[in-house]
């Protein structure tokens, strides 16, 4: 049995310690709009915000999810605002990925 707050955060104590007790209902977050587009390294998908109470305010209603299958053990994803360029913290060790999508993946990604 779970209990949910007005903002949608739900709490359901579990006997299994590997299962999170706090979660958001499926009515919160974003949903894929249309179909995902394949890229050389992975995929791109447009996500639309679901009509639910805002947790922090000033939500972006449409975002772009970029996924890259960089190695069999590393998946990189990035969420950006396709309508407005925003500041991104520079990091000397994070460079744009220029390779092709890896094969023989040790993980599965579902949207």
C-alpha distances in whole Angstrom, upper triangle without the diagonal:
4,7,10,14,17,18,15,14,10,9,6,8,10,12,14,16,17,14,14,11,12,13,14,13,16,18,19,22,25,25,29,31,34,34,35,38,40,42,44,41,38,37,36,34,33,30,29,27,24,24,22,22,24,23,27,29,32,30,32,31,33,33,34,33,35,34,37,37,39,40,38,36,35,34,35,33,34,33,36,37,39,41,41,43,41,42,41,41,44,44,47,45,43,45,45,44,47,46,45,41,41,41,39,36,34,31,29,28,26,26
4,7,10,13,14,11,10,6,5,4,8,10,13,15,16,17,13,12,9,9,10,11,10,13,15,16,19,22,23,26,29,32,33,33,36,38,40,42,39,36,35,34,31,31,27,26,24,21,21,18,19,20,19,23,25,28,26,28,28,30,30,32,30,33,32,35,35,37,38,36,34,34,32,32,30,31,30,32,33,36,37,38,39,37,38,37,38,41,41,44,42,40,42,42,41,44,44,43,40,39,39,38,35,33,29,28,27,25,24
4,7,10,12,9,8,5,5,7,10,13,16,18,18,19,16,14,11,10,10,11,10,14,15,15,18,22,23,27,29,32,34,34,37,39,41,43,41,37,36,35,32,31,27,26,23,20,20,17,16,18,17,21,23,26,25,27,27,29,29,32,30,33,33,36,37,39,39,38,36,35,33,33,31,31,30,32,32,35,36,37,38,36,37,37,37,40,40,44,42,40,43,42,42,45,45,44,41,41,42,41,37,35,32,30,29,27,26
4,7,8,6,5,4,6,9,12,15,19,20,20,20,17,14,12,9,9,8,8,12,12,12,15,19,21,24,27,30,31,31,35,37,38,41,39,35,34,32,29,28,24,23,20,17,17,13,13,15,14,17,19,22,21,24,23,26,26,29,28,31,31,34,35,37,38,37,35,34,32,31,29,29,27,29,29,32,33,33,35,33,34,34,34,38,38,42,40,38,40,40,40,43,43,43,39,40,40,40,36,34,31,29,27,25,24
4,5,5,5,6,9,12,15,18,22,23,22,23,20,16,14,11,11,10,10,14,13,12,15,19,21,25,27,31,32,32,36,38,39,42,39,36,34,33,30,28,24,23,19,17,16,12,11,12,11,15,17,20,19,22,22,25,26,28,28,31,32,35,36,38,39,39,37,35,33,32,29,29,26,28,28,31,32,32,33,31,32,32,33,37,37,41,40,38,40,40,40,44,44,43,41,41,42,42,38,36,33,31,29,27,26
4,5,8,9,12,15,19,22,25,26,26,26,23,20,17,14,13,11,11,14,12,12,15,18,21,24,26,30,32,32,35,38,39,42,40,37,34,32,29,27,24,21,18,15,14,10,8,10,10,13,15,18,17,20,20,23,24,28,28,31,32,35,37,39,41,40,38,36,34,33,30,29,26,27,27,30,30,30,32,30,32,32,33,37,38,41,41,38,41,40,41,44,45,44,41,42,43,43,39,38,35,33,30,28,26
4,6,9,12,16,19,21,25,26,25,25,21,18,16,13,11,9,10,13,11,9,12,15,18,22,23,27,29,29,32,35,36,39,36,33,31,29,26,24,20,18,15,13,12,8,6,7,6,10,11,15,14,17,17,20,21,24,24,27,29,32,34,36,37,37,35,33,30,29,26,25,22,24,23,26,27,27,28,27,28,28,29,33,34,38,37,35,37,36,37,40,41,41,38,39,40,40,37,35,32,30,27,25,23
4,6,10,13,16,19,22,23,22,22,18,15,14,10,9,6,6,9,8,7,10,14,16,20,22,26,27,27,31,33,34,37,35,32,29,28,25,23,19,18,14,12,12,8,7,9,9,12,14,17,15,18,18,20,21,23,23,26,27,30,32,34,35,35,33,31,29,28,25,24,22,24,24,26,27,28,29,28,29,29,30,33,34,38,37,34,36,36,36,39,40,39,36,37,38,38,34,33,29,27,25,23,21
4,7,10,13,16,19,20,19,19,15,12,10,7,6,5,7,11,11,9,11,15,18,21,24,27,28,28,31,33,34,37,34,31,30,28,26,24,21,20,16,15,15,11,11,11,9,13,15,18,17,19,20,22,22,24,23,26,27,30,31,33,34,34,31,29,27,26,24,24,22,24,25,28,29,29,30,28,29,28,29,32,33,36,35,33,35,35,35,38,39,38,35,36,37,36,33,31,28,26,24,22,21
4,7,10,13,16,17,17,17,13,10,8,6,5,6,7,11,11,11,14,17,19,23,25,29,29,29,33,34,36,38,35,32,31,30,27,26,23,22,19,17,17,14,14,15,13,17,19,22,20,23,23,25,24,27,25,28,28,31,32,34,35,34,31,30,28,28,26,26,24,27,28,30,32,32,33,31,32,31,32,35,35,38,37,35,37,37,37,40,40,39,36,36,37,36,33,31,27,26,24,22,21
4,7,10,13,14,14,15,12,9,6,5,7,9,10,14,15,15,17,20,22,26,29,32,32,32,35,37,38,40,37,34,33,32,30,29,26,25,22,20,21,18,17,18,16,19,22,25,23,26,26,28,27,29,28,30,30,32,33,35,35,34,32,31,29,29,27,28,27,29,30,33,35,35,36,34,34,33,33,36,36,39,38,36,39,38,38,42,41,41,38,37,38,37,33,31,28,27,26,24,24
4,6,10,11,12,13,10,8,5,7,8,11,11,15,17,17,19,22,24,27,30,33,33,33,36,37,39,41,38,35,34,33,31,31,27,27,25,23,23,20,20,21,19,23,26,28,27,29,29,30,30,31,29,32,31,33,33,35,35,34,31,31,30,30,29,30,29,32,33,36,37,38,38,36,37,36,36,39,38,41,39,37,40,40,39,43,42,41,38,37,38,36,33,30,27,26,25,24,24
4,7,9,9,11,9,8,5,8,11,14,15,18,20,20,22,25,27,30,33,36,36,35,38,39,41,42,39,36,36,36,34,34,30,30,28,26,27,24,24,24,22,25,28,31,29,32,32,33,32,34,32,34,32,34,34,36,36,34,32,31,30,31,30,31,31,34,35,38,40,40,41,38,39,37,37,40,39,42,40,38,41,41,41,44,43,42,39,38,38,37,33,30,28,27,27,26,26
4,5,7,9,7,8,6,10,12,15,16,19,21,21,23,26,27,30,33,35,35,35,38,38,40,41,38,35,35,35,33,34,31,31,29,27,29,26,26,27,25,27,31,33,31,33,33,34,33,34,31,33,32,33,33,35,34,32,30,30,29,30,30,31,31,34,36,39,41,41,42,39,40,38,38,40,39,41,39,38,40,41,40,43,42,41,37,36,36,34,31,28,25,25,25,24,26
4,6,9,8,10,10,13,16,19,20,22,25,25,27,29,30,33,36,38,38,37,40,40,42,43,40,37,37,37,36,37,34,34,32,31,32,30,30,30,28,31,34,37,35,36,36,37,36,37,34,36,34,35,34,36,35,33,30,31,31,32,32,34,34,37,39,42,44,44,45,42,42,40,40,42,41,43,41,39,42,42,41,44,43,42,39,37,37,35,32,28,26,26,27,27,28
4,5,6,9,10,13,15,18,20,21,25,24,25,28,29,31,34,36,36,34,37,37,39,40,36,34,34,35,34,35,32,33,31,30,32,29,30,30,28,30,34,36,34,35,35,36,34,35,32,33,31,32,31,32,31,29,26,27,27,29,29,31,31,35,37,40,42,43,43,40,40,38,38,39,38,40,38,36,39,39,38,41,40,39,35,34,33,31,28,25,23,23,24,24,26
4,5,7,9,12,14,18,20,22,25,24,25,27,29,31,34,37,36,34,37,37,38,39,35,33,33,34,33,34,31,33,31,30,32,29,29,29,26,29,32,34,32,34,34,35,33,34,31,32,30,31,30,31,30,28,25,26,26,27,27,29,30,33,36,38,41,41,41,38,38,36,35,37,35,37,35,34,37,37,36,39,38,38,35,33,33,31,27,24,22,23,24,24,26
4,7,9,12,13,17,19,20,24,23,23,25,26,28,32,34,33,31,34,33,34,35,32,29,30,31,30,31,29,30,29,28,30,28,28,28,25,28,31,33,31,32,32,32,30,31,27,28,26,27,26,27,26,24,22,22,22,24,24,26,27,31,33,36,38,38,38,36,36,33,33,34,33,35,32,31,34,34,33,36,35,34,31,29,29,27,24,20,18,19,20,20,22
4,6,9,10,14,15,17,20,19,20,22,23,25,29,31,30,29,32,32,33,35,32,29,29,29,28,29,26,27,26,25,27,25,25,25,23,25,28,31,28,29,30,30,28,29,26,27,25,27,26,28,27,25,23,23,22,24,23,25,26,29,32,34,37,37,37,35,35,33,32,34,33,36,33,32,34,34,33,36,35,34,31,30,30,28,24,21,19,19,19,19,20
4,6,7,11,13,15,18,17,17,20,22,24,28,30,30,29,32,32,33,35,31,29,28,28,27,27,25,25,23,22,24,22,22,22,19,22,25,27,25,26,27,28,26,27,24,26,25,26,26,28,28,26,24,23,22,23,22,24,24,27,29,32,34,34,34,32,32,30,30,32,31,34,32,30,33,33,32,36,35,34,31,30,31,29,26,23,20,20,19,19,20
4,7,10,12,15,18,17,18,21,23,26,29,32,32,31,34,35,36,38,34,32,31,31,29,29,26,26,24,23,24,21,21,21,19,21,24,27,25,27,28,29,28,29,27,29,28,30,30,31,31,30,27,27,26,26,25,26,26,29,31,33,35,35,36,33,34,32,32,34,34,37,35,33,36,36,36,39,38,38,35,34,34,33,29,27,24,23,23,22,22
4,7,10,13,15,14,15,18,20,23,27,30,30,29,32,33,34,36,33,31,30,29,27,27,23,23,21,19,21,18,17,17,15,17,21,23,22,24,24,26,25,26,24,27,26,28,29,31,31,30,27,26,25,25,23,24,23,26,27,30,32,32,33,30,31,29,29,32,32,35,33,31,34,34,34,37,37,37,34,33,34,33,29,27,24,23,22,21,21
4,7,9,11,10,11,15,17,20,23,26,26,26,29,30,31,34,31,28,26,26,23,23,20,20,17,16,17,15,15,15,13,16,19,21,19,21,21,22,22,23,21,24,23,26,27,29,29,29,26,25,23,23,21,22,20,23,25,27,29,30,30,28,29,28,28,31,31,34,32,30,33,32,32,35,35,34,31,31,32,31,28,26,22,21,19,18,17
4,7,8,6,8,12,14,17,20,23,24,24,27,29,30,33,30,27,25,24,22,21,17,17,14,12,14,11,12,12,11,14,16,19,16,18,18,19,19,21,20,23,23,26,27,29,30,30,27,26,23,23,21,21,19,22,22,25,27,27,28,27,28,27,28,31,31,34,33,31,33,32,32,35,35,34,31,32,32,32,28,27,23,22,19,18,16
4,5,6,9,12,13,16,19,22,23,23,27,29,31,33,31,28,26,25,22,21,17,16,14,11,12,10,12,13,13,17,18,20,18,19,18,20,20,22,21,24,24,27,28,31,32,31,29,28,25,25,22,23,21,23,24,26,27,29,30,29,30,29,31,34,34,37,36,33,35,34,34,37,36,35,32,33,33,33,29,28,24,22,20,18,16
4,5,8,9,10,13,16,18,20,20,24,26,28,31,29,25,23,22,19,18,14,14,12,9,11,10,13,14,15,18,19,21,17,18,17,18,18,20,18,22,22,25,26,29,30,29,28,27,24,24,21,21,19,22,22,24,26,27,29,28,30,29,31,33,34,37,35,32,34,33,32,35,34,33,30,31,31,31,27,27,23,20,18,15,13
4,7,9,10,13,15,18,20,21,25,27,29,32,30,27,24,23,19,18,14,12,10,7,8,7,10,12,13,16,17,18,15,16,15,16,17,19,19,22,23,27,28,31,33,32,31,29,26,25,22,22,20,21,21,23,24,26,28,27,29,29,31,34,35,38,37,34,35,34,33,36,36,35,32,33,34,34,30,30,26,23,21,18,15
4,7,9,13,15,18,20,20,24,26,28,31,29,26,23,21,18,16,12,11,8,6,8,6,8,9,10,13,14,15,12,13,12,14,15,17,17,20,21,25,26,29,31,31,29,27,24,23,20,19,17,18,18,21,22,23,25,24,26,25,27,30,31,34,33,30,32,31,31,34,34,33,30,32,33,33,29,29,25,23,20,17,15
4,7,10,13,16,18,18,21,23,24,27,25,22,20,18,15,13,9,8,6,6,9,8,10,9,10,12,13,14,10,11,10,11,11,14,13,17,18,21,23,26,28,28,26,24,21,20,16,16,13,15,15,17,19,20,21,20,22,22,24,27,28,31,30,27,28,27,27,30,31,30,27,29,30,30,27,27,23,21,17,15,12
4,7,9,13,14,14,17,20,21,24,23,20,17,14,11,9,6,5,4,5,9,10,12,12,13,15,15,15,11,10,8,9,9,11,11,14,16,19,22,24,27,27,26,23,20,19,15,14,11,13,13,15,16,18,20,20,22,21,24,26,28,31,30,26,27,25,26,28,28,27,25,27,28,29,26,26,22,20,16,14,10
4,6,10,11,12,15,18,20,23,22,19,16,13,10,8,5,5,6,7,10,12,15,15,17,19,18,18,14,13,11,10,10,11,11,14,15,19,21,24,26,26,26,24,20,19,16,16,13,15,15,16,18,20,22,22,24,24,26,29,30,33,31,28,28,26,26,28,28,27,24,26,27,28,25,25,22,19,15,12,8
4,6,7,8,11,14,17,20,19,16,12,10,7,6,4,6,9,10,14,16,19,19,20,21,21,20,16,14,12,10,10,10,9,12,13,17,19,22,24,25,25,23,19,18,15,15,13,14,15,14,17,19,21,22,24,24,26,28,29,32,30,27,27,24,24,25,25,24,21,23,24,26,23,24,20,17,14,11,7
4,6,8,11,15,17,21,21,17,14,11,7,6,5,6,10,11,14,17,20,20,22,23,22,20,17,14,11,9,10,10,11,14,16,19,21,24,27,27,28,25,22,21,17,17,14,15,15,14,16,19,21,22,25,25,28,30,31,34,32,29,28,26,25,26,27,25,23,26,27,28,26,27,24,21,17,14,11
4,7,9,13,16,20,20,17,13,11,8,7,9,10,13,14,17,20,24,23,25,27,26,24,21,18,15,12,13,12,13,15,16,19,21,24,27,27,28,26,22,22,19,18,17,17,17,15,17,21,23,24,27,27,30,31,33,35,34,30,29,26,25,26,26,24,22,25,26,27,25,27,24,21,17,15,12
4,6,10,13,16,17,14,10,9,7,8,10,12,16,17,20,23,26,26,27,28,28,26,22,20,17,14,14,12,12,13,14,17,18,21,24,24,25,23,20,19,17,17,16,17,18,16,19,22,23,25,28,27,30,31,31,34,32,28,27,24,23,23,23,21,19,21,22,24,22,24,21,18,15,13,10
4,7,10,13,13,10,6,6,5,7,10,13,16,18,21,24,26,26,27,27,27,26,22,19,18,14,13,10,9,10,10,13,15,18,20,21,22,20,16,16,14,14,14,15,16,15,18,21,22,23,25,24,27,28,28,30,28,25,24,21,19,20,20,17,15,18,19,21,19,21,19,16,13,11,9
4,7,10,11,9,5,5,6,9,12,15,19,21,24,27,29,28,29,30,29,27,24,21,19,16,14,11,10,10,10,12,14,17,20,21,22,20,17,16,14,15,15,16,17,15,18,20,21,23,25,24,26,27,27,29,27,24,22,19,17,17,17,15,14,17,18,21,19,22,20,17,14,14,12
4,7,8,6,4,6,9,12,15,19,22,24,28,29,32,31,31,32,32,30,27,23,23,19,17,13,12,10,10,10,11,14,17,18,20,18,15,15,14,15,16,17,19,17,21,23,23,24,26,24,27,26,27,28,26,22,21,17,15,15,14,11,10,13,15,18,17,20,18,16,14,14,13
4,5,5,5,7,10,14,17,20,23,26,29,31,33,32,32,32,32,30,27,24,23,20,17,13,12,9,9,9,10,12,15,17,19,17,14,13,13,14,15,16,18,16,20,22,21,23,24,22,24,24,24,25,23,20,18,14,12,11,11,9,8,12,14,18,17,20,18,17,15,16,16
4,6,8,10,14,17,20,24,27,29,33,34,36,35,35,35,35,33,30,27,27,23,20,16,15,11,11,9,10,10,13,15,18,16,14,14,14,15,18,19,21,19,23,24,23,24,25,23,25,24,23,24,22,19,16,13,10,9,8,5,6,10,12,16,16,19,18,18,16,18,18
4,7,10,13,17,19,23,25,28,32,33,35,33,33,32,33,31,28,25,26,22,19,15,13,10,8,5,6,7,10,12,14,12,10,10,11,13,16,17,20,19,23,24,22,23,24,21,22,22,21,21,19,16,14,11,8,8,6,5,4,8,11,14,13,16,15,15,14,16,16
4,7,10,14,16,20,22,25,28,30,32,30,30,30,31,29,26,23,23,20,17,13,11,8,5,4,6,8,11,12,14,12,9,9,10,12,14,16,19,18,22,23,22,23,24,21,23,23,22,23,21,18,16,13,11,11,10,8,6,9,11,14,12,15,13,12,11,12,13
4,7,10,13,17,19,22,25,27,29,28,28,28,28,27,23,21,20,17,14,10,8,6,5,7,9,12,15,16,17,15,11,11,10,11,12,14,16,15,19,20,20,21,23,21,23,23,23,25,23,19,18,15,13,14,13,11,9,12,14,17,15,18,15,13,11,12,11
4,7,10,13,16,19,22,24,26,25,25,26,25,24,20,17,17,13,10,7,6,5,6,9,12,14,17,19,20,17,13,12,10,10,10,11,13,11,15,17,17,18,20,19,21,22,23,25,23,19,18,15,14,15,16,14,13,16,18,20,18,21,18,16,13,13,11
4,6,10,13,15,19,21,23,22,23,23,23,22,18,15,14,10,8,6,5,7,9,12,14,17,20,21,22,19,15,14,11,11,10,11,12,11,14,17,17,19,21,20,23,24,25,27,26,22,21,18,18,19,19,18,16,19,20,23,20,22,19,16,13,12,9
4,7,10,13,16,18,21,20,21,21,21,19,15,12,10,7,6,5,6,9,12,15,18,20,24,25,25,22,18,16,13,12,10,10,10,9,12,14,16,17,20,20,23,24,26,28,27,24,23,20,20,22,22,21,20,22,24,26,24,25,22,20,16,14,11
4,7,9,13,15,17,16,18,18,18,16,13,10,8,6,5,6,7,11,13,17,19,22,25,25,25,22,19,17,13,12,9,10,10,10,13,15,17,17,20,20,23,25,26,29,28,24,25,22,22,24,25,24,22,24,26,27,24,25,22,19,16,14,10
4,6,9,12,14,14,16,17,16,14,11,9,6,5,7,9,11,14,17,20,23,26,28,29,29,26,22,20,17,15,12,12,11,12,13,15,18,18,21,21,24,27,29,32,31,27,28,25,26,28,29,27,26,28,29,31,28,29,25,22,19,16,13
4,6,8,11,10,12,13,12,12,8,7,5,6,8,11,12,16,18,22,25,27,30,30,29,27,23,21,18,16,13,13,12,14,14,16,19,18,21,22,24,27,29,32,31,28,29,27,28,30,31,30,28,30,31,33,29,30,26,24,20,18,14
4,6,9,10,12,15,14,14,11,11,8,10,12,15,15,19,21,25,27,30,32,32,31,29,25,24,20,19,16,17,16,17,18,20,22,22,25,25,28,30,32,35,34,31,32,30,31,33,34,32,30,32,33,34,31,31,27,24,21,18,15
4,7,9,12,14,13,13,11,12,9,12,14,18,19,23,24,28,31,33,36,36,35,32,29,27,24,22,19,19,18,19,19,21,24,24,26,27,30,33,34,38,37,34,35,33,34,36,37,36,34,36,37,38,34,35,31,28,25,22,19
4,6,9,12,11,13,11,13,11,14,16,19,20,24,25,29,31,34,36,36,34,32,29,27,24,23,19,20,19,21,22,23,25,24,26,27,29,32,34,37,37,34,35,34,35,37,38,37,35,36,38,38,35,34,31,28,25,22,19
4,6,9,9,11,10,13,13,16,18,21,22,25,27,31,33,35,37,37,36,33,30,29,25,24,20,21,20,22,22,23,25,24,26,27,28,32,33,37,37,34,36,35,36,39,40,39,37,38,40,40,37,36,32,30,27,25,22
4,6,5,8,7,10,11,14,16,19,20,23,25,29,31,33,35,36,34,31,28,26,23,21,18,18,17,20,20,20,22,20,22,23,25,28,30,34,34,31,33,32,33,36,37,37,35,37,38,39,35,35,31,30,26,24,22
4,6,9,9,12,13,16,17,20,20,23,25,28,30,32,34,35,32,30,27,25,22,20,18,18,18,21,22,21,23,20,22,22,23,27,28,32,32,29,32,31,32,36,37,37,35,36,38,38,34,34,30,29,26,24,22
4,7,7,11,13,16,16,19,20,23,25,28,31,32,34,35,33,30,27,25,22,20,17,17,17,20,20,19,20,18,19,20,21,24,26,30,30,28,30,30,31,35,36,37,35,36,38,39,35,35,31,30,27,26,24
4,5,9,11,15,15,19,20,23,26,29,32,33,36,37,35,32,29,26,23,21,17,17,16,19,18,17,19,17,19,20,22,25,28,31,32,29,31,30,32,35,37,37,36,37,40,41,37,37,33,32,28,27,24
4,7,9,12,13,17,19,22,25,28,31,32,35,36,35,31,28,26,22,19,16,15,13,16,15,14,16,14,16,18,20,24,26,30,31,28,29,28,30,33,35,36,34,36,39,40,37,37,33,32,28,27,24
4,6,9,10,14,15,19,21,25,28,29,32,33,32,29,25,23,19,17,13,12,11,14,13,13,15,14,16,17,20,23,25,29,29,26,28,27,28,31,33,33,31,33,35,37,33,33,30,28,25,23,20
4,6,7,10,13,16,19,22,26,27,30,32,30,27,24,21,17,15,11,9,7,10,10,10,12,12,15,16,19,22,24,28,28,25,26,24,26,28,30,30,29,31,33,35,32,32,29,27,23,22,19
4,7,10,13,16,19,23,26,28,31,32,31,28,25,22,18,16,12,11,9,10,10,12,15,15,18,19,22,25,27,31,31,27,28,26,27,29,31,30,29,31,33,35,32,32,29,27,23,21,17
4,7,10,13,16,20,23,25,28,30,29,26,22,20,16,14,10,9,7,8,8,11,13,14,17,18,21,24,26,29,29,25,25,23,24,26,27,27,26,28,30,32,29,30,27,25,21,19,15
4,7,10,13,16,20,22,25,26,26,22,19,16,13,10,6,6,5,6,8,10,12,12,15,15,18,21,22,25,25,22,22,20,20,22,24,24,22,25,27,29,26,27,24,22,18,17,14
4,6,10,13,17,18,22,23,23,20,16,14,10,8,6,5,6,6,9,11,12,13,15,15,18,20,21,24,23,19,19,17,17,19,20,20,19,21,24,26,23,25,22,20,16,16,13
4,7,10,13,15,18,20,20,16,13,10,7,6,5,7,9,10,13,14,14,15,17,15,18,19,20,23,21,18,18,15,15,17,18,18,16,18,21,23,20,21,18,16,13,12,10
4,7,10,12,15,17,17,14,11,8,5,5,6,8,11,11,15,16,15,16,17,15,17,18,18,21,19,15,15,12,12,14,15,14,13,15,18,20,17,19,17,15,12,13,12
4,7,9,12,14,14,11,7,6,4,7,9,12,15,15,19,20,19,19,20,17,19,19,19,21,19,15,15,12,11,13,13,12,10,12,14,16,14,15,13,12,9,11,10
4,5,9,11,11,9,6,5,6,9,12,14,18,18,21,22,21,21,21,18,19,19,18,19,17,14,13,11,8,10,9,9,7,9,12,14,12,14,12,12,10,13,13
4,6,7,9,7,5,7,9,12,15,18,21,21,25,26,24,24,25,21,22,22,20,21,18,15,15,13,10,11,9,8,5,5,8,10,8,10,10,10,9,13,14
4,7,8,6,6,7,10,13,16,19,22,22,26,26,24,24,24,21,21,20,18,18,15,13,12,11,8,9,7,8,6,6,9,11,10,12,12,13,13,16,18
4,5,5,7,9,13,16,20,22,26,26,30,30,28,28,27,24,24,22,20,20,17,15,15,14,11,12,10,9,8,5,8,9,7,9,10,12,13,17,19
4,6,8,11,15,18,21,24,28,28,32,32,31,30,30,27,27,26,23,23,20,18,18,18,14,16,13,12,9,6,6,6,4,5,8,10,12,16,19
4,7,10,13,17,20,23,27,28,32,32,30,29,28,25,25,24,21,22,18,17,18,18,15,17,15,14,12,9,10,9,7,6,7,10,12,16,19
4,7,10,13,17,20,24,24,28,28,26,25,25,21,21,20,18,19,15,13,14,14,12,14,13,13,11,9,11,12,9,9,9,11,11,15,17
4,7,10,14,17,20,21,25,25,24,23,23,19,20,20,18,19,16,14,14,13,11,14,13,12,10,9,12,13,9,10,8,9,9,12,14
4,7,10,13,17,18,22,22,20,19,19,16,16,16,15,17,14,11,12,11,9,13,13,13,11,12,15,16,13,14,12,12,11,13,14
4,7,10,14,15,18,19,17,17,17,14,16,16,16,18,16,13,13,12,11,14,15,15,13,14,17,18,15,16,14,13,10,12,12
4,6,10,12,15,15,14,13,14,11,13,14,15,17,16,12,13,11,12,15,16,17,15,17,20,22,19,20,17,17,14,15,14
4,7,9,12,12,12,11,13,11,14,16,17,20,19,16,16,15,15,18,20,20,18,21,23,25,22,23,20,19,15,15,13
4,6,9,9,8,8,10,10,13,15,17,20,20,16,17,15,16,19,21,21,20,23,26,28,25,26,23,22,19,19,16
4,5,6,7,7,11,11,15,17,20,23,23,20,20,18,20,22,24,24,23,26,29,31,28,29,27,25,21,21,18
4,6,7,10,13,14,17,19,21,24,24,21,20,18,19,21,23,23,23,26,28,31,29,30,27,26,22,22,19
4,7,10,13,15,19,21,23,26,27,24,23,21,23,24,26,27,26,30,32,35,32,34,31,29,26,25,22
4,6,10,12,16,18,21,24,25,22,22,20,22,24,27,27,27,30,33,36,33,35,32,30,27,27,24
4,7,9,13,14,18,20,22,19,18,17,20,21,25,26,26,29,32,35,32,33,31,30,27,27,24
4,6,10,12,16,19,20,17,18,17,20,22,25,27,27,29,32,35,32,33,30,30,26,27,24
4,7,9,13,16,18,15,16,16,19,22,25,27,27,29,32,35,32,33,30,30,27,28,26
4,6,9,13,14,12,13,13,16,19,22,24,24,26,29,31,29,29,27,27,25,26,24
4,6,10,12,10,12,14,17,20,23,25,25,26,30,32,29,29,28,28,26,27,26
4,7,9,8,10,12,15,18,21,23,24,25,29,31,28,29,28,29,27,28,28
4,6,6,8,11,14,17,19,22,23,24,27,29,26,27,26,27,26,28,28
4,6,7,11,14,16,19,22,23,23,27,29,27,27,27,29,27,30,30
4,6,10,12,15,16,19,20,20,24,25,23,24,24,25,25,27,28
4,7,9,12,14,17,17,18,22,24,21,22,22,23,22,24,25
4,6,9,12,15,16,17,21,23,21,23,22,24,22,25,25
4,6,9,12,14,15,19,22,20,22,22,22,21,23,23
4,6,9,10,12,15,18,17,19,19,20,18,21,21
4,7,10,12,15,19,18,21,21,21,20,23,23
4,7,8,12,15,15,18,18,19,19,22,22
4,6,9,13,13,16,17,17,17,19,20
4,7,10,10,13,13,13,13,16,17
4,7,7,10,11,12,13,16,18
4,5,9,11,12,13,16,19
4,7,9,11,13,16,19
4,5,7,10,13,17
4,7,10,14,17
4,7,10,14
4,7,10
4,7
4
